[in-house]
Amino acid sequence: MTEYTANPDRYADGMMNYRQCGNSGIKLPELTLGFWWNFGAVNDYSESLAKVTYAFDHGITCFDLANNYGPPFGSAEETFGKIYSENLRAHRHEMIITTKAGYNMWQGPYGSGSSRKMLITSLDESLRRMRLDYVDIFYSHRYDGFTPIEETMQALVDIVHSGKALYVGLSNYPADKLIAAVAYLRSRDVNPIIYQGKYNMLVRDAEEKHFDIMSDLGIGFTAFSPLAQGILSGKYNDGIPSDSRAAALNPLVKDMLTTDTLKRVRLLKSIADRRNQTLARMALSWILAKKVITSVIIGPRTVEQLADSLLAMKETEFSAEELIEINRILL
Ligand SMILES: NC(=O)c1ccc[n+]([C@@H]2O[C@H](COP(=O)([O-])OP(=O)(O)OC[C@H]3O[C@@H](n4cnc5c(N)ncnc54)[C@H](OP(=O)(O)O)[C@@H]3O)[C@@H](O)[C@H]2O)c1
């Protein structure tokens, strides 16, 4: 096995841009590497290793995980732990490593949801799988609709005090619950620095529900599923390719593949062609063009997809005509 040596130019000008995360003292790279779907035990380890080192070599310092990423659940954290301990341990202080708890993880009544029991025990297991002493950001993965906000938030406060997370974040919270959660944490002197929500050209609810309150709350926004799980690459325009996420039986993708969506994606592709961008890159640039965004969490399956996505950072200029045309398609 050849030893990994990080690219000495990874922080050179033009390699990566970093944006301040809300009113916190940390900056996040414009692109974060996400581990939801392409880093599990079912995936090729050497490809996962190549993506993580390629990302780090290109200035990506933020790695987004959750307890149940895989498949199977937990295996993306195990993949990350192996990659980290064998290659990146010397760079721990350069990395923002996140994990989450809240969705289905293990059997029984405590294996899902946002209880104190779930968050605290799940984080311990995540740290073991990732071979870490602490994470940089620990997220409550969702508002579960039944655990009192105070219970979930006090668990986050105690996690920070235990030293197992430096910062906390929230994901998949309705706006009113997010406001209440932030108020609770701040009343206990814990600053939630980030909100993680789904945002892409096809799913824009966050514009109305969350964007306005981000600057008032002083927290950053990271966008997940920026390509609508690959639909915004245009790869489904002529059917379902065998090497796609939809072919891998991810039901969430197939449900979104309606005639209307594909019509819009084809129209968007013609704009991307004129801009000499892949559609995937245009979809990422369109998100990055918004000031409210701190980081876009990408989920590449291959190193080629990762390399392509990185180019989007330099293509965030849109003419007024292009924006009008895009808005008309997305309405
Ligand atoms: N907080 C939450 O609840 C939550 C939920 C979901 C995701 N996330 C985070 O967000 C991350 C990203 O989500 P996601 O994986 O759904 O992202 P995504 O970018 O919407 O979809 C990734 C898929 O898009 C395709 N793709 C990626 N880059 C491409 C490129 N340059 N050209 C062509 N196709 C490309 C690949 O599809 P194929 O495999 O079909 O080629 C890849 O599997 C996750 O890993 C996770 O960290 C968080």
The ligand as a Tripos MOL2 file, in Angstrom:
@<TRIPOS>MOLECULE
LIG
   48    52     1     0     0
SMALL
NO_CHARGES

@<TRIPOS>ATOM
      1 N1        -29.3530   15.8510    6.3530 N.am      1 LIG1
      2 C1        -29.9940   14.9900    5.6020 C.2       1 LIG1
      3 O1        -31.1010   14.5410    5.9220 O.2       1 LIG1
      4 C2        -29.3740   14.5170    4.3080 C.ar      1 LIG1
      5 C3        -30.1440   13.8100    3.3860 C.ar      1 LIG1
      6 C4        -29.5410   13.4260    2.1960 C.ar      1 LIG1
      7 C5        -28.2150   13.7480    1.9380 C.ar      1 LIG1
      8 N2        -27.4820   14.4130    2.8790 N.ar      1 LIG1
      9 C6        -26.0480   14.7370    2.6520 C.3       1 LIG1
     10 O2        -25.8990   15.3040    1.3530 O.3       1 LIG1
     11 C7        -24.9670   14.5380    0.5940 C.3       1 LIG1
     12 C8        -25.2670   14.6330   -0.8530 C.3       1 LIG1
     13 O3        -26.5780   14.1060   -1.1150 O.3       1 LIG1
     14 P1        -26.8190   13.2670   -2.4140 P.3       1 LIG1
     15 O4        -25.8630   12.1280   -2.4670 O.co2     1 LIG1
     16 O5        -28.2760   13.0000   -2.5080 O.co2     1 LIG1
     17 O6        -26.3350   14.3570   -3.5260 O.3       1 LIG1
     18 P2        -26.7110   14.5890   -5.0410 P.3       1 LIG1
     19 O7        -25.5980   15.3950   -5.5860 O.co2     1 LIG1
     20 O8        -28.0850   15.1360   -5.1690 O.co2     1 LIG1
     21 O9        -26.7190   13.1470   -5.7190 O.3       1 LIG1
     22 C9        -25.5340   12.4080   -5.8590 C.3       1 LIG1
     23 C10       -25.6470   11.5710   -7.1360 C.3       1 LIG1
     24 O10       -25.6230   12.4470   -8.2560 O.3       1 LIG1
     25 C11       -24.8200   11.9100   -9.2820 C.3       1 LIG1
     26 N3        -23.6700   12.8080   -9.4670 N.ar      1 LIG1
     27 C12       -22.9300   13.4280   -8.5190 C.ar      1 LIG1
     28 N4        -22.0300   14.2710   -9.0780 N.ar      1 LIG1
     29 C13       -22.2060   14.1700  -10.4160 C.ar      1 LIG1
     30 C14       -21.5840   14.7810  -11.5400 C.ar      1 LIG1
     31 N5        -20.6270   15.7050  -11.3930 N.pl3     1 LIG1
     32 N6        -22.0040   14.4210  -12.7930 N.ar      1 LIG1
     33 C15       -23.0060   13.5260  -12.9470 C.ar      1 LIG1
     34 N7        -23.6510   12.9200  -11.9150 N.ar      1 LIG1
     35 C16       -23.2420   13.2470  -10.6730 C.ar      1 LIG1
     36 C17       -24.4420   10.5160   -8.8360 C.3       1 LIG1
     37 O11       -25.4870    9.6750   -9.2870 O.3       1 LIG1
     38 P3        -25.2030    8.1860   -9.8100 P.3       1 LIG1
     39 O12       -24.7320    7.4270   -8.6240 O.co2     1 LIG1
     40 O13       -26.5510    7.7560  -10.2990 O.co2     1 LIG1
     41 O14       -24.1750    8.3080  -10.8800 O.co2     1 LIG1
     42 C18       -24.4780   10.6200   -7.3270 C.3       1 LIG1
     43 O15       -24.7150    9.3590   -6.7220 O.3       1 LIG1
     44 C19       -25.0720   13.1420    1.2220 C.3       1 LIG1
     45 O16       -23.9410   12.3350    0.9510 O.3       1 LIG1
     46 C20       -25.1860   13.4810    2.6790 C.3       1 LIG1
     47 O17       -23.9150   13.7940    3.2220 O.3       1 LIG1
     48 C21       -28.0450   14.8180    4.0480 C.ar      1 LIG1
@<TRIPOS>BOND
     1     1     2 1
     2     2     3 2
     3     2     4 1
     4     4     5 ar
     5     4    48 ar
     6     5     6 ar
     7     6     7 ar
     8     7     8 ar
     9     8     9 1
    10     8    48 ar
    11     9    10 1
    12     9    46 1
    13    10    11 1
    14    11    12 1
    15    11    44 1
    16    12    13 1
    17    13    14 1
    18    14    15 2
    19    14    16 1
    20    14    17 1
    21    17    18 1
    22    18    19 2
    23    18    20 1
    24    18    21 1
    25    21    22 1
    26    22    23 1
    27    23    24 1
    28    23    42 1
    29    24    25 1
    30    25    26 1
    31    25    36 1
    32    26    27 ar
    33    26    35 ar
    34    27    28 ar
    35    28    29 ar
    36    29    30 ar
    37    29    35 ar
    38    30    31 1
    39    30    32 ar
    40    32    33 ar
    41    33    34 ar
    42    34    35 ar
    43    36    37 1
    44    36    42 1
    45    37    38 1
    46    38    39 2
    47    38    40 1
    48    38    41 1
    49    42    43 1
    50    44    45 1
    51    44    46 1
    52    46    47 1
@<TRIPOS>SUBSTRUCTURE
     1 LIG1         1 GROUP 0 **** ****
